[in-house]
Amino acid sequence: MAYDKIISLLGSDAESLLQYESKTISKDMLHVPGPDFVDRIFMQTNRSARVLRNLQQLFDHGRLGRTGYISILPIDQGIEHTAGASFAPNPIYFDPENIMKLAIEGGCNGVATTFGNLAMMSRKYAHKIPFIVKINHNELLTYPTKYNQIMFGSVDDAWNLGAVAVGATIYFGSEESSRQIIEVAEAFERAHELGMATILWCYTRNSAFVKDGVDYHTAADITGQANHIGVTIQADIIKQKLPENNGGFTAVNFSKSDKRMYTELSSDNPIDLCRYQVANCYMGRAGLINSGGASQGESDLQEAVRTAVINKRAGGTGLILGRRAFQRSFKEGVELVNMVQDVYLSKEITIA
């Protein structure tokens, strides 16, 4: 029944997404999600027993527990997009307890939010749902607006809150990216020392990435390289926007590329574009979770399900979906998150 609903929501895209067979990077080359993912992938790494325990706790929680897939509720938009703009559609989320309740009722693997939100709720909820502390943010009170991720607290404080993981953002391509790479690499090293997992928001930001009216911030080649830098600084999980096009390197005329990146390793199909992102995450050894994006209103459910299908069929590890869930009624938010999770629970939807 859930599969039939997924087909209905995909509409005219159902056949092209669900029946597509990838001819680029073979699925046999990927390290695909599964119940044994932590044992199969991370047991051979430098991650300590405590990191393995916390990763396993994250993978075991919620409706997707023990599948190898993860569904995370991220609500850091109160800082990233201002609280008023983010919570005006549903003011109950000014109260951080309702963030915890939505993640729990929605059956999420974990909740990713700010130091303040988790500190306010730590003793009541740290043992009920895995905490992921977002340790840096872009604040929007500087005028004119500047885009720069800065630390909002320490990794040790995240550990004291009972977090199983820390999350951070790097704006790859920005003027401050070199400093952010150094800061986040050091923070991830400390997180691993304390036994926490690490999740990197691998975002790109540079006005030059818009060329001749085309926005290449989500190009597969540029985002793929951002992912590759992210796993290089030892992110266990990569969060990335779903690719919408390709050829950013050649259009903007920067960095280095090979024509086979656009012919043999990818195609115009969204599943292949996303698979190129997975490939840059060490062929899936670090899980790729795609972001749900901004709320568009009535089309949110369809778009979220479409993103989940693309991610799963590409070899990704799940979805991290926030605004589309919390910028509507609590009940509708739970239903949307559950529908996305149903994509990963569906045995009919396989890796392309």
N, C-alpha and C positions, 0 to 999 in steps of 0.2 A: 504493500500500500504506500509506503514512504517512497519507494522507487517510482511509482506511478505519479506521485505528487512532484517529484523532482523533474520528471519528463515534462509534466505540464508547465512547471515554472520555467524550464529552459525554452519552451516554445519552439520557434523555428530553428534555434541553435541546437536542439536536442540531438539530432542525428550527427551533425558535424562534430560535436564534442564527445558524445558517448560512444560513437562507432569509429572514431578516428584511430588509425594505426600509424604511429610515429615511424618515420624512416630516417631519422637523424641519429641521435645518440641512443643506442639500443638500451632498453630497460634492463638487459642482462648486465650492463656495466654499472648500474646504480645500486646503492645500498639502500634498499627500500624499507619503509617503516614496517614494524611487526612487533608482536608481544615481547620478543627477545632483543629488542633494539639496543638497550643499554648493555646487556651482556655481550651481544655480537659486535658492537662498535666501540663502546667506551671502556670495556674491560682491558683492552690492549693499549690504552692511552696513558698519559701521565696524570690523569685525574685520580684524586685520592678516593679512598673508600667512602669518605663523607660526601664527596661530590656525587659519586655513583648512587649513594643512598638518596640524596636529594633529587637527583635527576629521575630516579625510579619513582620517587614519591609523586613527582609532577606527572610522569607518564601513567601512573596507576590511578590517578584521581578522576572522579567525574564519570560522565556517560561514556567517554572514550577511553576510560581506564583499561589498561592492558591490551590495547589495540596497536600501540605504536604511534598513534595519531594524537594530536593535542588541540584543544580549543581553549584559548585564553581570552579573558575579558580585560581589555586595557582601558583604563580611565585615568589618563594624565592630561586630558584636554583642558582641565581647569587652569593649568599653567600654559600649556602649549597654544591654546586658542582662546583663552580667558574663560573664567567660570561663567560669567553672564551669557556669553555667546553659546557656550556648550550646554549649559543646564537650563536655559530659558524654555526649551521645548518640554522639559519635565523637571521642575525645580526640586523634586525629592532627592536628586543626586547631589545637591549641595551638602547633604548629610552623608558622610562616608559610610555609615552603616548600611545604607541602601545599596551602595556599590557591592558590599560584601554579600548582601542578601540576593542581589541579582546574579552574581557569579555562582553562588551555591544553588539557588533555585534553577538556574540555567544548566547545571551539571557541568560546569567548566572544569578544566584541569587545574587552573590557577587564576588568580587575579593580579594584574599588574597595575600599580598605581603609585602615588607619591609617598614620600616619607611621612608627610602630615596625615594623610588618610589612614595609612597603615599603623602609625603610632597611636592614633586616636582609638583604633579598634583592635590593637595587637592582642591583648590578653583575652579578649572575647572570641577572636576568630582565627588566630594563628594556628591553632590545632584543628581547625575545621575545614580550611581550604589553603592550599599552598600559596604563600605570599611571594610576589616578585616585586622588588622595590625598584622603581625607575629613579636612577640616581642623578641624572642630569636633564636639563630642560632648556628650551628657548623661552625667555620671558618677553612679554609684549608691552611693557610699560616704558621702554626707552623710545624716545621720539627724536628723529625719525626712526621707524622700526628697523631693527637690525636682526639678522638671523644668525644666532651663535649659541650653541649648546654649552652651558656652564654647569658645574657641579652644585647640587643642592644639599649635599650631605655626604657622609663618609660610608665606605663599605662596612666598616665595623659597626656603625649604627644600624645598617640594614640587617646584619647578623644578629644584633641585639633585639631587633623587632621579631625575630623568628623566621626570617625569610629563607626560602629554599633556593632563591636565585636573585640576581640583580640584573636589571636591564639598563641599557644606555643607548643614546643616539649619537651617531657621527654624521655630519653634513659633508659627505665626500664631494670634493670639487669646490668647496667654499674657501674663503680666505683663511679661516680659522681651522681648517681640517687637519693640518699637521699637528697643532696643539691638541686637538680633540683625540686624534689617534694615539698620541703619547699618553694623555690622561686616561683614556678608556683602557688602553693596554695595561697600564699600571693598576687600574681599578680591578680589571678582570683577574690579574695575577693575584691580587690580595683576596678577591672573592674565592678563588680556587684554594688558596691557602686556608681559608676559614671553612671550606667545605660547601660553598654555594656554587650553583650552576650560573652560567652567563648567557645572556640574550642580547644581541645587538640589533638595534634599529638601523639598518644600512640605507640611509636616505641620501639622495644627491641634491645638491643645490648650487646652481651657478646660472646667472642670467644669460650667459653665453650658450647654455644648453637649449635655448629656444632659438631655432634657426629657420629663417624663411617662413615663419608662422607655425612651425611644427615644434612641439615640446618633446624633447628627448630626455627629460628627467627620468622617465620610466622606460627608456630604451633597454632592450635585453642586454646589449653589449656593455653599456655603461653600468647598469645595475648589477650585471653579472660580475664585473670587476670589483664593484663595491663589496659584493658578497665575498669575493675571494680575499680581499683585504681583511674583511671581518673574521673569516675563519683563520687567517694568518695570525691575528692577535688573540686567538683561542676562544672565540665565541662558540658555545656549545650549540646554540640555536640562532638562526638568522631570521630576522623579520625584514621583509622587503615588499614594496608595492608590486602588484601584478604588472608585468611588462605590457605596454600598449603598442610598441613599435620596435624597430631595430635600426641599426646603422647610425647611431649617435656619434661614434668616433669619426666616421667618414664624413658625415654631414657637417659637423662642427670643425672637422679637420684638426684633431688633436689626439694625443696619446698614440698607441700603436694597435694595429689590427691586422687580420689576415682574411682574405676573401672567403676562406673556407668557414669562418665564423658565421657567415651569412648564407652559405650554400649547403655545406655538408653538416654543420653542427646545429643548424636552425632552419626554420622556414617561416612563412607568414602565419601559420596556425598558432593560436594562443597557447596551446599545449606545448608545442616545440619551443616557443619563446620562454615559457616558464621552465621547461626542462633545461634550457641553457643556464638559467639561474641556479637550478639544482646542481648541475654539473660543476659550477663554480663554488659550490659548498662541499668540495671534495667528493663529488659524485654522491652526495646525500649523506655522507658521514656526519656532517652537521646538518640538522634538520632545517628545511626551509618552511617558514610559515609566512603566508602572504597576508597583507592587511586588508581589512574590509572596506576602508575608504570612508569618505564623507557621506552623510545621510542625504539621499535624494528624494525622500518621501515615499510614494507608493511603490516605486520600483526597487526599494531596498531589498526585499526578500528575494526577488528574482536575481538581482545583481550579486547578492551574497552567495546564493546557491551556485550561480555560474562561476564565481571565483573559486569556490570550494571544489567544484568538479574539475576545473582546469588544474588547480594545485594538486589534487589527488592523482589525476591521470598523468600529470607530469612527473610524479615521484616525490612530491612535497609531503610535508609532515603535518600540515593543519592550517588553521586560520586563527588570526588574532583580530577580533571584531569588537569595536567599541561603540562609536556614535550611532551606527545603524541599530544597535540594541538599546542604548539608554536614552536616545532622543525620541522615545515613544512611550506608551504606557508600559508599566512593569510587566503585565501579562503578555503583551505583544512582543516585548523584548525577549522574554523567556522563550516564546514560541519561535522567534526568528533564530535565536542561538541554537535551539534544539533541531530546527530544520537543517541548518548548516551541519550540525553534528551527524544528522542522518545520512548525509552524503558519505561521510567517512565510515559509517556503520554499514552502508549498503554493500553487499557482496557482489551485486551486479555491476558496480562501478569499479573498474580495474585500472591498473597502470597501463598506459598506452604503449 
